[in-house]
Amino acid sequence: MDGSRPLALVTGASSGIGYELAALFAEHGYDLVVNAEDERLEHAAQRLRETGVEVRAVRADLRSPDGVDHLVAALTGLAVDVAALNAGVGQGGAFVDTDLADDQSVIDLNVTSTVRLAKPLLRDMVARGVGRLMFTSSVAATMPGSFQSVYNASKSFVQSFAQALQEEVGDTGVTVTSFMPGPTETDFFRRAGMTDTKVGTMPKDDPAQVARQAFDAVMKGRGKLVTGSAKTKAQGVADKVLPDRVKAAVHRRMAEPGTARDARDTQDARDADR
């Protein structure tokens, strides 16, 4: 990468929102450093190379300090113009039932790796007086996550962290953007063990739409944005006024194991009455 084109870093780029973000940067003439921990990364990178930009694929598990260090080392000598810290993972189920190791994995990826990556990236951008840092937050950040307690809390951290950084670097030439998708058609719910929940089986937003809105927001230097469908945006508005106890109860009806069966039973009953 010779610096003739701007450079974007995208984590969690092998599929879903991350891949769609990387594709948009490539479409707009950015060279790419893409990261994920799974074997699909190289296939994604090859597809992105077909657009004519240079793509460096760095396979690393950001849940571990060694994985973060490996990615940071791969950026040595490169000036990152836009960094999309998108990698994240969830865990469904009652907190008393989930494995502590799985809960810790959510924290390690969503919280710890975000901080460890943001530090060197933001320092470099501030030193250069230019750059864009973007975080994939979630509408989950705005509500207590009954049966997703650690995940929602992790996204609350990301949201607060991003907004604090916005204030700190506001006069440096660097912008910080957090975007907040709702349920999106990705591997998230399968990996989180939530295929037996209402939210896991309901229709979801298009990751390409989410990525397009997020891309536009970061290019305009916006601070935060709820991304996705009109339904998701309406949820974001409602979450500003509903009491936390109400939001927690609503979240339970969406995320508690077995709610997918409850939803099917309700629909079957409605169909039988027609």
N, C-alpha and C positions, 0 to 999 in steps of 0.2 A: 504494500500500500504506500504510494508515493506522495500522498497528500494533495493530489490534484483534484480530488473530489472530497466533499465533506464526509465525515465518518459517524455512523450510528452504532451503538451497542444495544443489543436486545437480549435480555435473558428470558428463559422459558420460551425459546423461539422455535421449537421443533413442531409445534402445532398450535391450534387455537388462536387466541388473541395475539400472543407473541409472534407467531408466524405471520399473521395478517399485518401486524405493525411492521415487521421486517420487510414484507413485500411492498408496503407503502413507501418506506424509506428508499428501497431500491428503485421503485417507480419514479421517485423524485431525485434520483441521481446520487444517492448516498452509497458509499462503500459500507460494508457491514462487518461487524464482529458479532456472531450469534452464539448463544450458549444454551445448552440444555444438558440433562444428565442421561437421556435415553438414546437408544440406537437410531431413532428417527432423525436425529439432528443432521447427519451428513446428507440424507436424502433431501431434507428441507433446504440445506445449504446449496445443493446442486440445482435445485429448482430456482433458487434465488439468483444463482450465477447466470442462469439463462437470460436474465434481464440485461446482462452486459456489465454489471458492477463486480467489483472484487468482494469476495466473501471469505472471511476466516471463521471456521467452525471450531469452537473450543468446548469440547465435551468435559463437563465437570459437575460434580454434585455439590451445589452451593450450601447444602445442609452441613457440610464439614468445613472447618477453617482451611484445611488443605485445598479444598475445591475452590473456595473464594480466592485464596492466594494464587492458585493456578490461573484463574481467569485474570486477576490483576496483573500477573507476570506477563500474560499474553498481550496486554495492552501497553507494555513498556515501549516508549518511543513514539506512541501514537497519540494524537490530539483528538479526543472524543468530542464531537460537536453536540451530539444528542445521546443521552443514556436513558434507556427505557428499562427500569428495574421492574420486571413483570413476573419473574418466577414466583410461584406460590403453590401451596398445597393446603388441603382441608382435611378435617377428620370429623365424621358424624358420630352420633350416639351420645348417650348420657355420660356425663363426666365420670361418674362412679364406675362405669363399665368399660371405658376406653383404657387402652394400655398407656401407661405413662410415657413409654418410648415413642408412641405415635403422637401424643400431645407435644412432647419435646421436639419432635421432627417438624411440627407446624411452626413452633417458635423459632427453631434453628433456621428454617428457610425464610419464613415470612418476616421475621423481626431481625434476627441476628445477622443474617447475610445481607439484608437490606442496609443495615447500619455499616457493616464492614465494607460494602461496596461503595456506598454513598460518600464515605469519608475521603478516599483518594480521588474519586471522580470529581467531587465538588471542590476540593482543594485545588486541583489542576484547573478547573474552569474559572474559579475566582482569580487565580494567579494570572490567567490569560485575559480575564475580563470579558469572557464570552462563553456561552454554553447553555444547554437546555437539559434539565434533569426531570424525568417523569417517573411517577410511581403508579403502579396498578393497585389502587385501593379497592373499595367495594362499597355498595350500599349496605353491606353487612356491618360496616364501620359505624353506622348510625343507630344500631339497635342491639340490645342484649341477645346473644345467640343461643337461646335454649336449644340443647342437643347439637350445638356447634360452638360451645362456649369458648374454647381456646381459639378457634379460627376467627370468630367475630372480634374477640379481644385483640388478636394480632392485627387485624385490619384497622381497628380503632387506633392502635399504635402507629401504623403506617400513615393514617390520615393526619393524626396530630403531629407526627414527625415532619411530614411534608409541609404542613402549614407553618410550623415553626421555622423551617428552613427558608420558606418564602420570605418571611419577615427579615431573617438574618442577612440574606443576600440580595435584598431588594434594590440596593444601590450599587451593585457590582457589575451589572451587565449580564448576569446569569438569571435565568428564569427556572422556577420549580413548579411543576404541574402534577396534580394528583387527579386521576380519573376513576370513577366509581361505577363499574358495571354491576348489573344485577345478574340473575341466573342466565348463563350463556351456554350455548351448545358446544361444549368442550368435554375433555376427559375428566373434568373436575369431580363431578358427582360419583362417577364410577370409582375413581381413585380414593375418594373420601368414604367409600362404603355406604353411599346414600341412595342406592337404586331402589330401596324399599320405602322411600319417602315421597311425599307429595311434590316437594320442590325438585326432587331428583327425576320425576317422571313427567312433570308438566312441560308444555312447550316453552322453549327458551329463546333468548335473543341470538341473533346472527353475529358470530365473532367478527366478521368483516365489517359489519355496521358499527360495532363497538369500537373497533380499531380505527376506522375512518374518523369517527367523532373525536377520539382521543388524539389522533394525529393532528387534526385541525386545531384542537385546543392547545397542544404544545407548540405548534407553529405560530400561533397567535399570542403565546405567552400567558395563557389563562391560568389562574391559580387552581381551580378545581371544576369538575364537571361530572354530573351523573350521565352516563352513556348508555345507549341502547334504545329500546323501543319506547313508545309513548307511555306504556304501562310502567316500565321501570322508572321513567322520569317522574311519573305521578307518585310512585312509591317514595321517591326521594323527597318530594314536596311534603307528603304526608308524614314522613319520618321526622320532619322538623317540628311538628306540632303535637304528635301523639306522645303520651306519657310512656316512660320506659317500661312500666309494668304491662301496659297494653301491647307494646311492641314485642315484649318477651313472650306474651301469651300467643300472639299471632305467629311468631316465629316457631313456637312449639307445634302449632297446627300444620306448619309446613315441613318441619325438619325432624319430627319425632319418628323413630322407626315404626313402620306399620301404617303410616298415614297414606301411603300409596294405595294400600288395600282399602282403607276407609274411603278414599276418594272414588275408587272404582265401585265400591258398594253403593255409595250415594248416587253415582251416575246410573248404575243399574236400576236402582229404585225409581229414579226419575223416568228412565226409559219405560219401565213397566207401567207407570201411571199414564203414559200417553195413549 
